[in-house]
Amino acid sequence: MKILFVWRKIDHVAGGVERMLTTMMNNMAARGHEVSLLTWDMKGATSYYDMDERITWHKLNVGAPEEKATLIQRFQRMPKVRKAVRQAKPDVIMCFASGIFFSMRIFLAGFSIPMIAAERNAPSRFEYLTGQKKAFNVLRLANNITVQFERYISHYPPFLRPKMSAISNPVKPSARFAEPLGIDGEEKRLLCVARLAFQKNIESLISAYAQIADEFPEWRLDIAGDGEDEHLVAAALKATGREDKISLIGRVKDIESLCLKAHLFCLPSRWEGFPNAVAEAMAHGLPCVGYKGCSGTGDLIQHGKTGLLAEGNGDADTLADALRTLMADGEMRAAMGRAAIEEVKQYHPDKIMDQWEAHFLKIGKK
């Protein structure tokens, strides 16, 4: 089968979508499918994540992909997109996010290739963002829409639900595990891995941790990641005066090493689709903390079993309470860490990729 994946930009981007995209493409190529990638990237772009050499990558090379295209650039992109699709001859096209899907639907007017719109965030994002009505209307044009948890489907309009499917992200099992119990008297680490952006709400974690830092002198907080709000996060940290206990360590490719050194994980996001960072931490045996009101995080963490969910969505006080409970109890951390390893086995890559392969074959034959 010939599958074309479409996304805006992967050049040096270490995000969840980019990771999922390359993982899926590599797996489908390894299964013998003919895989192509189309992005808005410039000619010299390279992938942050390893990409199978059998994948054909088409780069539009028209305008900066991270910027809104001008009308002229859109007209320039159209023939390049159509040419790339003619070369790829896909049986099915998978577009990540509704915006990219809509652009492809416009560019490919007259083509009859089935198209999947892969939603990578929960619909609860529209509590913070505009454009809900537009996004839902755009999705009318898709042959199929995928989301990451079955629960999300009920939050879409009834006219979209019949063509929606739920497939979660794959979670790679870990061969090595963290030791969340730790050793008395030795340093312990709370870890957060996230893009420094509005969605991730890192400022609430910094505020929560600053409240309890003095109660736990053996603990420190490491925040790994970069992003467009890095200056805001740095300012929030400086305002607490706790640079001695909280570190912004930047983007780190070897997340496993961070997890193995950590004793607890926290992702304070406002919304998620399927929080890969939480899933990876759980696979390494780390108990996790997040907000109960955060879609994705609240779906993945089982409160009281694999971690704790702070009440609300963004309240630093409730987050501090949840962190305090687990930072004070090593036996609880250890038990929840063991449960977390078992919980994410349901997302084993072989199982999830089997679902995706069957889905591509089903939609591609329509």
N, C-alpha and C positions, 0 to 999 in steps of 0.2 A: 504494500500500500504506500502511496505517496502522501506525505503530510507536510503542510506548510505552517510554520509557527510565525506569528507576527507580534512584535513588540516595538515600543518606541526607541529605547536605547539600552544597550548592555555594556557599552564601552566603559571599563573600569568601575562598574557599578556593583556593589556588594550587597544588593538588597534581596528581600525574600522572593520577589517575582523573578528576578534574574537567576536566582539559585534554583527555583522550581522549574523555570524554563529550560535551563541547561540540563538539569537532572532528567526531565522528561524527554528531551530531545536525544540525549545520550542513550537512554534506555530503549527508546523506540528504534534508534539506529542499530543498537546491539541486537535487537529482535529481528533485524533484517528488513525493516521498513526504510523507504527512501525519504530522508528527512531534509527539509530546507528551512532556512530562517530568513525572514525579511525584517529589517529594522531601519529606522530613520538615521542610523549612525553615519558618520563620515567615513571616508575611504580607509583611513588608517586605524580604525577602531579595533580594539582587542577585548576579549571577554575576561572578566575578573575570574570567573570559574572555568575550569577545564572543559573544553568542548571537543567532542569526538571529531576526528579528522574526516570522517565520512559525511559530515553535515555540510551542506552548501549554504554559505552565508551571503545573502544579497544586501548590500548597504546602499541606501538611496543617495547619500552624499549630496543632499540639497538642504541647506540651512541647518542651523544648530538644532539637534533633536530635542534639547531641553527647553527651547524657546517656542513661543507660539508662531506658527508659520504665517508668512504674509500671503496674500492672495496669489501673487506671482509664484511663490515657492510651492503652493499647493498645485497650481497648474503644471509646474515643472516636475513635481513628484508623480503626478498621475501616469504619464506614459512610462516612467521607470517602474512603477508598481505593476502596471499591466504587462510590461516586458518580462519582469521577474516571474510573475505568475505563469505566463506562457511557457517560460523555460522550466519552471518547476513542475507544471502539469499536475497539480495536487488533486487528490480525490476528496480531500477535506482541508479546510483552513481553520486554524485555531488562533483567535485574536485575544490577547490578554487585555482585559478592561474594555468597558463600553465605548470609550472615546476612540481607541484604536480600531475597534470593530466598526464604528460608524464611518471613520475615514476610509477603511477598506471597502465597505459597502458602496460608498460614493465612487471611489476609484475604479471599482470593478463592475460598474453598471453594464449590464448586458451579459456578464458571466453568470453561469448557473451552478457554480461550485458551492456545495454545502459549507456553511460557516458557523463555527461555534464561538460564542462570546463567553469568555471565561472571566467571571467576576472574582476578583481577588481580595475583596473586602466585604464585610457584612453590610447589609442595607442600613444598619444603624449609623453609618458614617454620615448620613444626611441629616442627623441631628446637629452636626457641626458644619456641614458643607451645603452649598446650594446646588441646584441642578437636578434634584430628584426626579421631577416630572419629565425633564428632557431625557435623562438617562433611561427611565423606564420606557418612554416612547421609542427611543433608539433601539432598545432590545426587542421591540416588536419585529424587527427586520431579521433577527437571527433565526437560524434553523434550530439551534439549541443553545441553552444557557446553562453554564455549570456554576455551582456554588460549592462551598467547602463543608457545610454542615446541613443536614436535612432540615433542621429547624429554620434555617434562613428562608426557605422557599415560601413559607406562610407569610413572610413579611413583604413579599412582592405582590403586585396586583394580580387578581384572579386571571386576567387575560394572558399573563405570562407563565403561570404555573404549569400548564400542560406540557410545555416544552422545556422544563427545567429538570436538571439532574444534580445530585449531590455526590461529589467525590472528594474526599479529604486529601491532604498532602501526604506524601510518604515520609516516614520517619526512620532513618537508618539506625539499626541497633548498634549499640556501642560495645566494643570489646573490653573497654576499660571504664571503671566507674569511680565517681567521686566518693569521698568519705565524709558525709555531712555531719556525722557525730563529732569529728574533730578530737583534739587532745586538749585536756584542761591546761590552761596557761599558755597555750600556743595561739598564734594569730589565726583568726578566722575571717573569711571573706564572704560578703554579700555581693553577688554579681548581677549586672544588668547588661544585656547586649541588645542594642537598638539603634536605629537611625535617629539622629538628633533632629527631630521634627515635631511639629504640633501634635500629630497623631499619637506619638509615643509618650508625651506628657512627662518628660524626664524631670521637669522642675518639681512635680509633686513628690517624686521619690527623694530628691535632694532635700526638700523641706521635711519630709517624714523622717528621713534618716538623721538629719540634724537634730531633731527633737529628742532622739533616743541615743545618740552617739555616746554621751557621757555615761549612760547606764551600762554600756558594753565596751569597756576600754580595749578588750582584745580583738574587737571587730573593726573592719574597715569596708568601705563600699567602693567597688571598681565599676566604672561605666565605660563600656567599650562601644565605639561607633563614632561616626561623623555624620554631617548633614547640614542642611540649610539653616538650622537654628542653633548651630554650635556656639555662636556668640551669645545668644540668649541663655543657653544652658550654663555657659561659663560665668555669665553675670549673676545668675541665680546661685551658683556655687559660691562665688565671691561674697555675695550678700550674707550668706550664712556664717562666713568666717571659719568654716570647717574644712578647709583645704588639707588639713592634717589628717582627716579621716575619710575624705572622699576624693577619688582620683578620676579624672577624665583621661582615659588611656588611648583614645583614638580608635581608628579602624584596625581590627586584628583579624587576620585570615585564619589563624589556628585557634578556632573557638574551642576545640576539644581541650587544649591545654588549660584554657581559662576555666572550663567547667571542672576539670580534674582538681584544680587548686581551690575551688569554691566549696562553700558549705550550705549555701542558700541562694536561690535565684529569685529575682523580681522583675516583672515587666509591668509598668504602670500605665499602659496605653489607654486611650479613650475608646478606641475601637480597633478590631483586628478582623481578619478573615479567618485564617488558620495561623496562629502565631508560631512560626517555625522556631524562633529562639526559645520559647517555652518548651516546645516539643523536644528539641535537642537537649535542653537542660534535663528534662525528665528522663530521656533515654540514657543520660549519664548518671542517673540516680540522685538528682537534686530535687528536693522539695521546692515548690514554686509558690510565689505570692503575686496576686494581681487584683484587679477590681472585679467585683461580682457583676457590676453593670457593664463591663466591657465585653462585647460580643467576641467570640473566639477564645479569649482568655478564660471567660466564665464557662465556656463549653468544654475546654480542654482540661482545666484544673478541677479535680473533684474535691470540693471543700471538705476538709477534715480527713481526707484520705491520701491525696497526693500533694496537698498544699493547703493554703488558706486564701480565701477570697475576702478582701476588704469590702465593707458595705459601701454602696454608692459607686461613683465613677469620677475620681479626681480629688477626693477628700484626703488631704495629707494626714489628718488625725486618725482616721480609720486605717489607713495604710500603715501608719506608725504602730498602731495597736497589733495588727497582724504580724508585722515584722518582729515586734517585741516578743510576742508569744513564741515564735519559732527560734529566734536568736537565744532565748533563755532556756530552751529545752532540746538538748542534743539527742536524746532518745526519740523524741517526737520527729525530729528532722530525719533521723536514720530510718525510722519506720515508714515515713512518708516517701523517702527516697526509694526504698525498696518497692513500695506500691507504685511509684511513678514509672519504674522500669517495666513493670507488668502492664500498666495501663496503656502505654504507647505501642505495645506489641501488635495491637489491632491495626496499626498504620504501617505495618511492615512494607517496605518498598515493593517486594514481589506481588503482594496482594493489591496494593494501590495501582501499580503499573498494569497488572492484569485488567483491572477495571477500566483504566484509560485506554488500553489497547482495544478492548471489546467495545468501548464507547466510540472510538474513532472508526472502527469497522462498521458499526451500526449506522452512525451518522453519514459516513462516506458513501454508503450504499443507497441512501435515500435519493 
